[in-house]
Amino acid sequence: MWIAPLRGKYLIWAISACCCQGFLLLGYDQGVMSGIIGADNQFGRDFNHPDPTRQGTIVAIYDIGCAVGSVMVFFLGEKIGRKRTIMAGAITMIIGTAILTSSTTLAQLIVGRIVTGLGNGFNSSSIPVYQSETCGGEIRGALVSLNSTVTIIGLVFAYWLDYGMSFVDGPVQWRLPIGFQAFFALCLLIQVSMLPDSPRWCIAHGLEEEGTRIIAQLADRASIDHPDVVLKKKEIEMSLALESAGGPFKYRELLQGGKIGNFRRVCLCIAVNVMQQFSGANMINYLAPIVYQNTMGLSRNLSLILGGATACTFMLASFLPLWTIDRYGRRALLMISSSGLSLCFLLTAVLLSTGTKPAAFGATAMIFIFQIFLGIGFLPIPWLYPAEITTTRIRARGSAIASFFQWMCTFTIVEITPIAIANIGWHVFIIFAIFNAMWIPIIYAFFPETKGLELEDIDHIFDKGGFTGGVWSSPGGRTVRKGRIEQDIETEMQHGDVKVNDGKEE
């Protein structure tokens, strides 16, 4: 397969553009149904005006597909590599889009949603890992945050395309917005096919020559014998040697404690994604027009406009982490985000409890501010943190587990939100306000800071041990210093080489 002859920053930009393309597709797919479903439009007439329960199922069944795709990556992703997993995801989404666009029955529509979800499950599990393993620690946070920003650009594009097409009569009103996602999937397939795989995956699976060549390309070094290339390769090999000391990978390793702390790492992968979904984020992002229409008593047209404007606010807020995430770190942004989200939803509930039109507009303003706090922390970090906190040996599986829990929680939220709004109205905001307040002490006590660390340094992040893994007693949650892996290399040079097991499983 032909690989683009790019090196250094140009190769990193190309990889980032590919990853952004995948997240643009993810965002578009998340937002496209919200402006189509729940109205007396052509879609409603074609599918017999689904009730709130069926509306939730049509939107949320996609998340089941994403979860199943994540499970498939858990078992297969490490074997086939990051690049081929993303290619499989793009192809699957093209097939799913064809099924969706040609739908004439509800059953076909649901099948299309599931197949499209499968492809997105592949991508959402693999793209953050691919991005993290091909960039340095100093810029990793910003680059993965850029993916999140592009996700919201896709969301905004979907909202406004839905709104524009709402003035068009006939099946094209909904078939065009749904079918357009195939364009993004095709672009992703073309882009990733021309890029190299992760050097860490190559070295872990015995492809040392290819992995070393990719390291040289990423570092823009002419020779694989350049000291910078040799050092980075040595760091990766040393990290893999530490992780694989027990022999070939066994699934029970995911439950192990000790200094490596795989079980703790997996729990953090799950926790940050559960927190994101139970912040109420996707109640707004998937179903904003329904929320505005049914909890605040606004017209359908105004609700659609506000849904698009809410997404635009979210998009602008998503640019903030590009400058803050590698400066202030992951923990601080998560705690600030949780505090703001809780306060916004609490004030929303208070305003809506009065039942007046001015209060409804005030509550709308709180939703806009909610999106700003969401963009600061809980938008980018759940995509970034699992790919950082896990070791190379379990990174693909850890990210797949995180993605699975994210999509299952998204399914739960999107499935129950229309029903909850229909039954308890504005009280639903109180529930999410309480959840967001709960996340703050959990983040402070258990989430170590990963800002600026190379992935190989993070192998030592729980060396201090204890109930919190050393997080509680470490200033700012920083349990390991940058360059920790270099100590291992110096020690190894004094005692001889350590051989690395390959990626085979028992």
Salt bridges, closest charged atoms under 4 A:
ASP40 OD1 - ARG45 NH1 3.85
ASP40 OD1 - HIS49 NE2 3.94
GLU78 OE1 - ARG82 NH1 2.96
GLU78 OE2 - HIS205 NE2 2.75
GLU133 OE2 - ARG82 NH2 2.94
GLU133 OE2 - ARG395 NH1 2.77
GLU138 OE2 - LYS482 NZ 2.31
GLU208 OE1 - LYS233 NZ 3.61
ASP220 OD1 - ARG7 NE 3.65
ASP228 OD2 - ARG221 NH2 2.78
ASP228 OD2 - HIS226 ND1 3.90
GLU235 OE1 - LYS232 NZ 3.13
GLU237 OE2 - LYS233 NZ 3.90
GLU253 OE2 - ARG393 NH2 2.77
ASP326 OD1 - ARG330 NH1 3.05
GLU388 OE2 - ARG140 NE 2.82
GLU388 OE2 - ARG330 NH2 2.55
GLU454 OE1 - LYS232 NZ 3.55
GLU456 OE2 - ARG200 NE 2.74
GLU456 OE1 - LYS232 NZ 3.85
ASP463 OD2 - HIS460 ND1 2.94
ASP463 OD2 - ARG484 NH2 3.85
ASP488 OD2 - HIS460 NE2 2.44
ASP488 OD1 - ARG484 NH1 3.05
GLU492 OE2 - LYS234 NZ 3.35
ASP497 OD1 - LYS234 NZ 3.33
ASP502 OD2 - LYS504 NZ 3.87
GLU505 OE2 - ARG397 NH2 2.22
GLU506 OE1 - LYS250 NZ 3.97
